[in-house]
Structure formats: C-alpha cells, structure tokens
C-alpha cells in the first residue's frame, strides 16, 4: 500500500489528489483545490506552499507526481505557473517525498489509453477508475489523473508490472 | 538600522546580497551565490529554498527585494526562472520577511540614475556605493543592486526621504 499525491499547480488554483495504490489497483483517498485568493503574489505562493504541506501532513503520501509543463501560452503566464510549480515541488521535497514529473501526454496515455484524449475524457476515466459518483472539480480531477499516472509508472518499474502494462497497451491496470 | 536582503533568482545560480541600511546610507554585509549544481530539478529547487533560508538565518534580514521579471526569452526559460523565483519568495515569506518586487528599470534607475544603464555600469555603481574593492560575481552584484534599490524605495516611503530622493533625480541617497 502506497499513498500517492498528484499535484496540478496553478497561480490561482492548485489541484491535489491522493490515491492509495495496492500494486494491483488504486483507491480514492482525497482530492481538492488550494485556492490562493486575492492576496499579494508572495502571500499566494505561501498559500500554495502551506496548502501542499498540509495535504501531505493530513494524508501522509510518500511520493508525488506533478505535471511537466512545456507549452505555457506566453512567458508571463509561464513565469507565474513556474512560481506555483516550484513552490509545490519544494513543499513536497521538504516533506521527504520523492517527486516525478509527467507530461500531459503521459497522463492522458496512462488514464485514457491515448495521448490525444481530451479533458472531459480524462475526467470521466478518473471517475470510472476511482469509482467516484460525483464529478470532482477540474483541477482536483487533473491532480487525481496525475496521481494515477504516477501509480501506473511506479508499477511499470516492477518487471511483472511492466509486462502487464505493455500487454494492456500502456493503460492503467485497474 | 535595517538589514535588507536582495535576491536575483535563477534556475542555475541564485545571487544574494545583504546590506545594512542606516536610513542615510547603506553598508555592505554579505553577498554570494547559491549554485544549484547538477541534481534533479526538485533537488535544485530545494537547494535554492535551503540556500535562501540559510542566508536569512545567518544574517537576519527583515525585508527582501526581488527582481520582477517581465521579459523572459521564452516560455520554457520563464517556467524554470519562475520555479526558482517562487521558491526564493516562499523561503523569504516563511521566514517572516516582507517582500517587495522591483523591475530591472527600477533597479537601474535607483543605482545608476538611469533605467537604461548596462550591467557593467550597475556593477561599478554597486562597488562604488558599497565601497567594495573587489568586483562581486555578477549574480551577487545584481542581488546587491536589488537590495540597494529596496533600501532606496523604503527610504522613499518616509516623507523626507521622498523629497530628498526626488531632488536627487531618484538616485540612491548614499
């Protein structure tokens, strides 16, 4: 049993998702959003830092997945996203978690079986895989998708898991 | 007497500079670089976080200035710079420092009297203003320039300081 944290960072809303990975399947533990409100930029970054730290203290995950961002719209939004992302990563590493990055394509591939899946499809698959009856907020759902992707890739590192994952076309073994 | 920290963040090298502001002049206290080496990205961000925290613990500044970045070359470098910048800011705010941002133009204006001054001119003025006999490393020098700019703007908030600053064309009262 491994508790896995997924983080979808943003300067306004940072989504988080926690899943319990038994090695054969993943269960939903928690998800939500850290909303940074209307304070100054340093205050908002502190809210991301403290929010991620609080999630870690509350649920005790040992490893964290975060989306690797390539294609921010412009340098200004990339800088703001980078700030929130750096802060979330440091909150994780300072709490002793190991951290892995995944591209959006890797996340979609792991969850929906196709790197070209749209946001809606990913959200539906997250609900299906974690047996959720309510649709999570989109940033929380994205964070759960990243946590599931991280669980999938961790399993793939185990030789048997790798074979099984390959046999199922890279989709999550759930 | 106020101890002021200036930070010039970067994903590879983060410069820091500490000056003591007496209200009438600034003295050099310390400066240097946090080099993040060749570890993973989360490890490098942790080095920035711990490095800034260590500088704060060592010298005890109460306020921090950091450069506001507008024109990163491209989204990818903006994201990397943002990560380091966010981490440096959180290290400061978590240590209880208040944080102010300055544009490159504001820094140049405060130090060299012209927003169009080049890096060399700023470095020479930093050496002159702080009576340094050796040229500091460029990132350390930039961080000292930001600290001096922050001292200048803090003084400007005092009514007398504002008048004096205006009379001297916005240059540092040193």
Interface residues (C-beta under 8 A of the other chain):
Chain A: X40 X41 X42 X43 X45 X46 X49 X69 X70 X71 X72 X73 X74 X75 X76 X77 X78 X79 X80 X81 X82 X83 X84 X85 X86 X87 X89 X90 X92 X93 X94 X99 X101
Chain B: X40 X41 X42 X43 X45 X46 X49 X69 X70 X71 X72 X73 X74 X75 X76 X77 X78 X79 X80 X81 X82 X83 X84 X85 X86 X87 X89 X90 X92 X93 X94 X99 X101
